[in-house]
């Protein structure tokens, strides 16, 4: 598990996947989210525009990041 620090109030899920290097591109992030491969706070999330805030966790391929 690793921490990702954001400067604003929130970051959208697809942008976080790219920022945290969990997806190589926005297109890949969109597809993986749509296929239900991404967990937000332990639950499948298919909304690529989901707003993530401090304390939220995102898991993809066994890698988890925490928003700080």
C-alpha positions as CSV (number, residue, x, y, z in Angstrom):
1,X,0.0,0.0,0.0
2,X,1.3,3.4,-0.9
3,X,0.2,7.0,-0.3
4,X,-0.7,9.4,-3.1
5,X,-0.8,13.0,-2.1
6,X,-3.2,15.3,-4.0
7,X,-3.1,19.1,-4.0
8,X,-6.9,19.7,-4.5
9,X,-10.0,18.7,-2.7
10,X,-10.4,15.6,-4.9
11,X,-9.1,13.7,-7.9
12,X,-11.2,11.7,-10.4
13,X,-10.7,7.9,-10.5
14,X,-9.4,7.7,-14.1
15,X,-6.9,10.5,-13.4
16,X,-5.7,8.8,-10.2
17,X,-5.0,5.6,-12.1
18,X,-2.8,7.4,-14.5
19,X,-1.2,9.6,-11.8
20,X,-0.4,6.5,-9.6
21,X,0.9,4.6,-12.7
22,X,-1.7,1.9,-12.2
23,X,-2.8,2.5,-15.9
24,X,-0.5,3.5,-18.7
25,X,-3.1,5.8,-20.4
26,X,-6.5,7.3,-20.0
27,X,-7.9,4.8,-22.4
28,X,-6.6,1.9,-20.4
29,X,-8.0,3.4,-17.2
30,X,-11.4,3.9,-18.8
31,X,-11.5,0.3,-20.0
32,X,-10.4,-1.2,-16.7
33,X,-12.9,0.8,-14.8
34,X,-15.7,-0.1,-17.1
35,X,-14.8,-3.8,-16.8
36,X,-15.2,-3.6,-13.1
37,X,-11.5,-4.3,-12.3
38,X,-11.1,-1.3,-9.9
39,X,-12.0,-1.3,-6.3
40,X,-12.7,1.9,-4.4
41,X,-12.8,1.5,-0.7
42,X,-13.1,-2.2,-1.2
43,X,-16.1,-2.1,-3.6
44,X,-16.1,-2.4,-7.4
45,X,-16.5,1.0,-9.0
46,X,-17.4,1.5,-12.7
47,X,-17.7,5.3,-12.6
48,X,-14.5,6.7,-14.1
49,X,-15.4,10.3,-12.9
50,X,-15.8,9.1,-9.3
51,X,-14.4,11.8,-7.0
52,X,-11.8,10.5,-4.6
53,X,-10.9,12.4,-1.4
54,X,-8.4,12.0,1.4
55,X,-8.7,8.6,3.0
56,X,-10.1,6.8,0.0
57,X,-8.4,3.6,-1.2
58,X,-8.1,2.4,-4.8
59,X,-7.0,-1.2,-5.7
60,X,-6.1,-2.5,-9.1
61,X,-4.2,-5.7,-9.9
62,X,-3.4,-6.2,-6.2
63,X,-1.9,-2.8,-5.8
64,X,-3.5,-0.4,-3.4
65,X,-3.1,3.3,-3.1
66,X,-4.4,5.6,-0.4
67,X,-5.3,9.2,-1.1
68,X,-3.4,11.5,1.3
